[in-house]
Amino acid sequence: MFKTFINAFKIKDLRKKILITLLLLFIYRLGCWITVPGINPGALTGTANMDNGMTFLGLMNSISGGALANASLFALGVSPYISASIIIQLLTVAIPPLERLSKQGEEGRKKINFYTRICALVLATAQAVGIVVSYANSDGFIDTRLFGASAPIWLTCAVIAILMIAGAMFTVWLGERITDLGVGNGLSLLIFVGILSSACTGIYTAIETTVQDIDYIWTIVVFLVAVVAIFSLIVFIDNAERKVPVQYAKQVKGRKMYGGQSTFIPIKVNSTGVIPIIFANAIVTFPQMLISIFWPNTPFADWWTQYMGTSSWVYIVLTALLILFFAYFYSQITFKPDDVSKQIQQNGGFIPGIRAGKPTAEYLGKISSRLTLFGAIFLAFIALVPSLVFNALATTVATSTLINAFSVTGLMIVVSVALELDKQLEAQMLMRNYRGFLK
């Protein structure tokens, strides 16, 4: 990937896009360190809900590069827009008008993007209000210097919520500008940079702690070896695919003969990516977030944390089942065997040994189901087992910091974004070389 980046930087047009991308990413990271007026700096640092990368707030904090723990302007990051886009995608399958709109080309895509932004605004409002209500009564959260000590608390809370909502929508705007003017998918790159920032902070804290007590270095070495092994496994599964051969018959049109070529249909083992893990974690941890907002420090909250918390068997089993469900559900959305079979038949193609039409669709559906099952089991394993092992190793501040920085979900997002960026850079370089050959 580094070689591709260096080669792309030598091309003038790509160099300009890369510099624009880096500038916008710098603006985003700068906003992640500017504290929202009305909140005391460091008021959320070390909060229990954000120290655990498996909770909803912990996941938001990790993908935003610690912006949520810093109570910054971009504390919500791109999580409201990501959740909104997933919701709209799911509703596109369930609601026929949205499904028809998705098939209307560029105009339909613009309308769906508009609905996604509206949904993101609603989710950002709900998350901002929930965070402010949850921590408003905490000692040291409200900075009374904003409107004076005599001003009502609700006024300061309203300003904090509005600024968080504005920061979330500005983050979405930055991501769209990166997509239009820079390289790669802007929103994915913002998450990518946030996770890398959390990882760098975790490494620095771990090294600083280990220098004070050298005996902890072996625990950190074992943890980092496990991270490299998991990283390699994620890369291997992310690139794994089943190539279904397709043969196109020869066709005579006028005086020319077309077709007669052999190709394949790539069906990825993990076609859903990290979406099932994010959605499953969001649903399982959502009741815990409501309890922390409306019923904090109550016997019911203690019971829920003990028997339904992230370390309980109920949480583990429920999360695994939800990952399996969303993996199958999202696979049905992204890969439709009937449409693929119809497209192959219209182009005069066929799968060797399989008749065209319904048998081809059934054959592709069987392959997709088997691969989805394997991918879903992999996601459930990679989301739960390493996290439990890492938590067992969290005997020191150093290892706890590394575990929060190197969450399995974060590693999967980093791998997916890095591979996609590498493919886009190679495609753009190939396109420019092709144009130069024509000239």
C-alpha positions in Angstrom: 0.0 0.0 0.0 2.8 2.4 0.8 4.4 1.8 -2.6 1.0 2.6 -4.3 0.8 5.8 -2.2 4.3 6.9 -3.2 3.7 6.1 -6.9 0.3 8.0 -6.8 2.0 11.0 -5.2 4.3 11.3 -8.3 1.3 12.1 -10.5 0.3 15.7 -10.4 -3.5 15.3 -10.4 -3.4 12.6 -7.7 -0.9 14.6 -5.7 -3.3 17.5 -5.6 -6.2 15.2 -4.5 -4.0 13.6 -1.8 -3.0 17.0 -0.4 -6.6 18.1 -0.3 -7.5 14.9 1.5 -4.8 15.4 4.1 -5.8 19.0 4.6 -9.4 18.1 5.3 -8.4 15.2 7.5 -6.2 17.7 9.5 -9.2 20.0 9.9 -11.2 17.1 11.2 -8.5 16.0 13.7 -8.1 19.7 14.8 -11.9 19.8 15.6 -11.5 16.6 17.7 -9.4 18.5 20.2 -11.5 21.6 20.5 -13.7 21.2 23.6 -17.3 22.3 23.3 -18.0 25.6 25.2 -19.8 24.9 28.4 -18.1 21.6 29.2 -15.0 21.4 31.5 -12.0 20.0 29.6 -11.5 16.3 30.4 -14.9 16.0 32.0 -15.6 12.7 30.2 -12.1 11.3 30.2 -11.9 8.0 32.0 -15.7 7.5 32.0 -16.6 3.8 32.4 -19.0 3.8 29.4 -16.1 5.0 27.2 -13.3 3.0 28.5 -14.8 -0.3 27.2 -14.5 -0.6 23.4 -17.4 -3.1 23.3 -20.0 -0.6 24.5 -21.9 1.8 22.3 -20.2 4.9 23.7 -16.9 3.1 23.7 -17.2 2.2 20.0 -18.2 5.8 19.2 -15.2 7.1 21.2 -12.7 4.7 19.4 -13.8 5.5 15.9 -13.8 9.2 16.6 -10.2 9.1 17.8 -11.0 10.0 21.4 -13.2 13.0 20.4 -16.1 11.8 22.5 -13.9 11.4 25.7 -12.5 14.9 25.0 -16.0 16.3 24.7 -15.0 18.0 21.5 -17.0 19.7 18.7 -16.7 16.5 16.7 -17.6 14.3 19.6 -20.3 12.4 17.7 -18.2 12.0 14.6 -19.7 10.2 11.7 -21.6 7.6 13.7 -25.0 9.2 13.3 -24.6 9.3 9.5 -23.3 5.7 9.4 -26.3 4.5 11.4 -28.6 6.6 9.3 -27.2 5.1 6.0 -27.6 1.6 7.3 -31.2 2.3 8.4 -32.1 3.8 5.0 -30.5 0.8 3.3 -32.6 -1.6 5.3 -35.8 0.5 4.7 -35.1 0.5 1.0 -35.7 -3.3 1.0 -38.8 -3.0 3.3 -40.5 0.1 1.7 -41.4 -0.2 -2.0 -41.3 3.6 -2.8 -37.7 3.8 -1.5 -36.8 0.7 -3.5 -38.2 2.3 -6.7 -36.3 5.5 -5.8 -33.0 3.6 -5.5 -33.4 2.4 -9.1 -34.0 5.8 -10.6 -30.3 6.6 -11.2 -28.6 9.8 -10.2 -31.8 11.7 -9.2 -32.9 8.8 -7.0 -29.5 8.6 -5.3 -29.6 12.3 -4.5 -33.1 12.0 -2.9 -31.9 9.0 -0.9 -28.8 10.9 0.3 -31.1 13.8 1.3 -33.3 11.4 3.4 -30.1 9.9 4.9 -28.9 13.4 6.0 -32.3 14.1 7.6 -32.1 10.7 9.4 -28.6 11.5 10.5 -29.7 14.8 11.9 -32.4 13.1 14.0 -30.0 10.5 15.3 -27.3 13.1 16.1 -30.0 15.1 18.0 -31.0 12.0 20.0 -27.3 11.0 20.8 -26.3 14.6 21.8 -29.3 15.0 24.0 -28.8 11.6 25.5 -25.1 12.3 26.3 -25.8 15.7 27.8 -28.7 14.4 29.9 -26.6 11.4 31.1 -23.6 13.5 32.3 -25.3 16.8 33.1 -25.5 16.0 36.8 -22.0 14.7 37.0 -19.6 16.7 39.1 -17.4 19.0 37.0 -19.3 18.4 33.7 -20.9 21.8 33.3 -18.6 24.9 33.0 -20.6 27.7 34.7 -18.3 30.3 33.2 -20.1 30.2 29.8 -23.2 32.1 31.0 -22.3 32.8 34.6 -23.1 30.8 37.8 -26.6 32.2 38.1 -27.6 31.0 34.6 -29.9 28.0 34.4 -28.2 24.7 33.7 -30.7 23.8 30.9 -29.5 26.8 28.8 -25.9 25.6 29.0 -27.0 22.0 28.2 -29.0 23.2 25.2 -25.9 25.1 23.8 -23.7 22.0 24.3 -26.2 19.8 22.5 -26.6 22.2 19.6 -22.9 22.5 19.1 -22.5 18.7 19.2 -25.2 18.3 16.5 -23.6 21.0 14.4 -20.2 19.3 14.7 -21.7 16.0 13.6 -23.3 17.5 10.5 -20.0 19.5 9.7 -18.2 16.2 9.9 -20.5 14.7 7.3 -19.9 17.7 5.1 -16.1 17.2 5.5 -16.5 13.6 4.5 -18.5 14.5 1.4 -15.9 17.0 0.4 -13.1 14.4 0.7 -15.2 12.1 -1.6 -15.7 14.8 -4.2 -12.3 16.6 -4.2 -9.9 14.0 -2.7 -9.2 10.3 -2.8 -11.3 7.5 -1.5 -14.5 7.5 0.5 -14.4 10.5 2.8 -16.5 9.1 5.7 -14.5 5.9 5.8 -11.3 7.9 5.8 -12.5 9.9 8.8 -13.2 6.7 10.7 -9.8 5.3 9.6 -7.9 8.3 10.9 -9.8 8.3 14.2 -9.0 4.7 14.9 -5.3 5.2 14.0 -5.2 8.2 16.3 -6.7 6.1 19.2 -4.1 3.3 18.4 -1.2 5.8 18.5 -2.4 7.3 21.8 -2.8 3.8 23.2 0.8 2.8 22.2 2.2 5.9 23.7 0.4 5.4 27.0 1.5 1.7 27.1 5.1 2.6 26.4 5.0 5.3 29.1 3.6 2.9 31.6 6.0 0.1 30.7 9.0 2.5 31.2 7.9 3.0 34.8 7.6 -0.8 35.4 9.6 -3.0 33.0 7.9 -6.2 34.2 4.8 -5.4 32.2 6.6 -5.5 28.9 6.0 -9.3 28.3 2.3 -8.9 28.7 2.3 -6.1 26.1 4.5 -8.2 23.8 2.0 -11.1 23.9 -0.9 -8.7 23.3 0.8 -7.1 20.3 1.6 -10.6 18.8 -2.0 -11.5 19.2 -3.0 -8.3 17.5 -0.7 -9.0 14.5 -2.2 -12.5 14.3 -5.8 -11.2 14.3 -4.8 -8.5 11.8 -3.4 -11.1 9.4 -6.5 -13.3 9.8 -8.8 -10.3 9.0 -6.8 -9.5 5.9 -6.9 -13.1 4.7 -10.7 -13.4 5.2 -11.4 -10.0 3.8 -9.6 -10.9 0.5 -11.1 -14.4 0.4 -13.7 -15.0 -2.4 -15.3 -17.8 -4.4 -14.9 -17.4 -8.1 -17.8 -18.8 -10.0 -16.9 -19.4 -13.7 -19.1 -17.9 -16.4 -18.8 -18.8 -20.1 -20.2 -16.5 -22.8 -21.4 -18.0 -26.0 -20.2 -16.7 -29.4 -22.6 -14.3 -31.1 -22.5 -13.0 -34.7 -23.6 -9.4 -35.2 -23.3 -8.1 -38.7 -19.8 -9.1 -39.9 -18.3 -9.4 -36.5 -18.3 -12.1 -33.9 -18.7 -11.3 -30.2 -18.4 -13.4 -27.0 -16.7 -16.7 -26.6 -14.9 -15.4 -23.4 -14.5 -17.0 -20.0 -14.8 -14.9 -16.8 -16.0 -15.4 -13.3 -18.3 -13.9 -10.7 -16.4 -13.1 -7.4 -18.5 -13.8 -4.3 -16.7 -12.6 -1.2 -16.6 -14.7 2.0 -17.2 -11.7 4.2 -19.2 -9.5 1.8 -21.0 -7.7 4.7 -17.8 -6.3 6.2 -18.0 -5.0 9.7 -21.6 -3.8 9.5 -23.2 -6.8 11.3 -20.8 -6.3 14.3 -21.6 -2.5 14.5 -25.3 -3.1 14.3 -25.3 -6.0 16.8 -23.3 -4.0 19.3 -25.5 -0.9 18.8 -28.7 -2.9 19.5 -27.3 -4.9 22.5 -25.8 -1.9 24.2 -28.7 0.5 23.5 -30.7 -0.6 26.6 -27.6 0.0 28.7 -27.3 3.5 27.3 -31.0 4.2 28.1 -30.5 2.9 31.7 -27.4 5.1 32.2 -29.4 8.1 31.0 -32.7 7.6 32.9 -32.0 5.2 35.7 -28.3 5.7 36.7 -27.0 4.4 40.1 -30.1 2.3 40.8 -30.4 -1.3 41.8 -31.9 -2.1 38.3 -28.8 -0.6 36.7 -26.5 -2.6 38.9 -28.5 -5.8 38.1 -28.3 -5.1 34.3 -24.6 -4.5 34.5 -24.0 -7.7 36.3 -26.3 -10.1 34.4 -26.6 -8.3 31.0 -23.4 -6.4 30.8 -20.6 -6.8 28.3 -18.9 -9.5 30.3 -22.0 -11.7 30.8 -22.8 -14.9 28.9 -26.2 -13.5 27.9 -24.5 -10.6 26.2 -22.1 -12.9 24.4 -24.8 -15.3 23.1 -27.2 -12.5 22.1 -24.4 -10.6 20.3 -23.4 -13.7 18.4 -27.0 -14.4 17.3 -27.5 -10.8 16.1 -24.3 -10.9 14.2 -25.5 -14.1 12.4 -28.9 -12.5 11.7 -27.5 -9.2 10.3 -24.8 -11.0 8.2 -27.5 -13.0 6.4 -29.9 -10.0 6.2 -27.3 -7.7 4.8 -26.1 -10.4 2.4 -29.6 -10.7 0.9 -29.5 -6.9 0.3 -26.1 -6.7 -1.4 -26.2 -9.9 -3.5 -29.4 -10.9 -5.4 -29.0 -14.2 -7.3 -32.1 -13.6 -9.4 -30.8 -10.3 -10.8 -27.3 -11.8 -11.4 -28.8 -14.8 -13.2 -31.0 -12.6 -15.4 -28.0 -10.4 -16.3 -25.9 -13.4 -17.2 -28.7 -14.8 -19.4 -29.3 -11.5 -21.2 -25.6 -11.3 -22.1 -25.6 -14.8 -23.5 -23.6 -16.3 -20.7 -24.0 -19.5 -18.6 -22.3 -21.3 -15.7 -20.8 -24.5 -17.0 -22.9 -27.5 -15.9 -25.8 -25.3 -14.8 -28.8 -24.4 -16.9 -29.6 -20.7 -17.4 -32.5 -19.1 -15.5 -33.9 -20.4 -12.2 -31.3 -23.2 -11.8 -28.5 -20.6 -12.1 -30.2 -18.4 -9.5 -30.6 -21.3 -7.1 -26.9 -22.3 -7.6 -25.7 -18.8 -6.9 -28.0 -18.5 -3.9 -26.7 -21.8 -2.4 -23.1 -20.6 -2.8 -23.9 -17.2 -1.3 -25.7 -18.8 1.7 -22.7 -21.1 2.5 -20.2 -18.4 2.2 -22.4 -16.1 4.3 -22.6 -18.7 7.0 -18.8 -19.1 7.1 -18.4 -15.3 7.1 -21.0 -14.8 9.9 -19.3 -17.4 12.1 -16.0 -15.7 11.5 -17.5 -12.3 12.4 -19.0 -13.7 15.6 -15.7 -15.4 16.5 -13.5 -12.4 15.8 -15.9 -10.0 17.6 -16.2 -12.0 20.8 -13.4 -14.4 21.5 -10.4 -12.0 21.0 -12.2 -9.4 23.1 -12.7 -11.8 25.9 -9.1 -12.9 25.8 -7.9 -9.3 25.7 -10.0 -8.4 28.7 -8.5 -11.3 30.6 -5.0 -9.8 29.9 -6.1 -6.4 31.0 -4.3 -6.5 34.4 -2.5 -3.2 34.0 -3.2 0.3 32.8 -0.9 -0.3 29.8 -2.8 -3.4 28.5 -6.2 -1.8 29.2 -5.2 1.2 27.1 -4.0 -1.0 24.3 -7.2 -3.1 24.4 -9.4 0.0 24.1 -7.2 1.3 21.2 -6.9 -2.0 19.3 -10.5 -3.2 19.3 -11.3 -6.0 16.9 -14.1 -3.9 15.3 -11.5 -1.1 14.8 -9.0 -3.5 13.2 -11.6 -4.7 10.8 -12.6 -1.2 9.8 -8.9 -0.2 9.3 -8.3 -3.3 7.1 -11.4 -2.7 4.9 -10.7 1.1 4.4 -6.9 0.5 3.7 -7.6 -2.2 1.1 -10.3 -0.1 -0.6 -8.1 3.0 -0.7 -5.3 1.0 -2.2 -7.6 -0.4 -4.9 -8.9 3.1 -5.7 -5.4 4.6 -6.0 -4.3 1.7 -8.3 -7.5 2.2 -10.5 -6.9 5.9 -10.9 -3.2 5.4 -11.8 -4.2 2.7 -14.3 -6.7 5.0 -15.9 -4.2 7.8 -16.3 -1.6 5.4 -17.8 -4.3 4.2 -20.2 -5.1 7.8 -21.3 -1.4 8.5 -21.8 -1.1 5.4 -24.0 -4.0 6.7 -26.2 -2.3 10.1 -26.6 
